[in-house]
Amino acid sequence: MPELGHAFRDPALLTLALTHASCDGGADNERLEFLGDAVLDLVVAEALHAREPRLDEGRMTQLKADVVSRRSLAEPARRLGLERLARLGPGLRGRSPSQAVLANLYEALIGAVHLDAGYAAAREFVHATLAEELGRALGDDARDNPKQRLQELCQARYARLPTYEVVETRGAAHERAFLVAAGIDGRRFPAAWGRTLKEAESWAAFEALLEIEPVEPAGP
């Protein structure tokens, strides 16, 4: 079996990580995926906390969601050749795996590295294989504006601007919270709360981006 950036002391862990749940019978990688997802969240959170002290909790949450999205995780999976190495069930063989399947394989591989050699090795593996995506989050893009991103995407894709609707307000004037939903051409996206109208609109834009930025429908 290939090393994939980590020399496994227990090759069975690698085999299990590459065995998708679509395979008939036997053990699959779902438990490793669960573990890898938790490890990945911690690694990315640590990286954002250490490298970008100017970011508040809300912005770090947005950036982490971007980095660990299926769209992002599919990229290191492709670079590692997991599409070619994966053990897939009959329903998935013979066609390119979806972003969801590729992300699943990558997270399972992180879980396998963690069990094989511990958290430090898993963190090193993530930094080595997810460097491009982490770099974008920790670079200039880390300080971009979700509302600006949504506006640019809407202008390019729909030739119109997004709208923002205040769905609900709560609290007294000095501690008011706002629930805002972004909309595009009659479609309303999940609403988000903010302590100011500007913050709520930013979160609402982020919710809309989570739905319209991926170019591939979610797969199994």
Beta strands, then each sheet from edge to edge (+ up, - down):
strand 1: 163-170
strand 2: 177-184
strand 3: 187-188
strand 4: 192-194
sheet 1: 1+ 2- 3+
sheet 2: 1+ 2- 4+
end
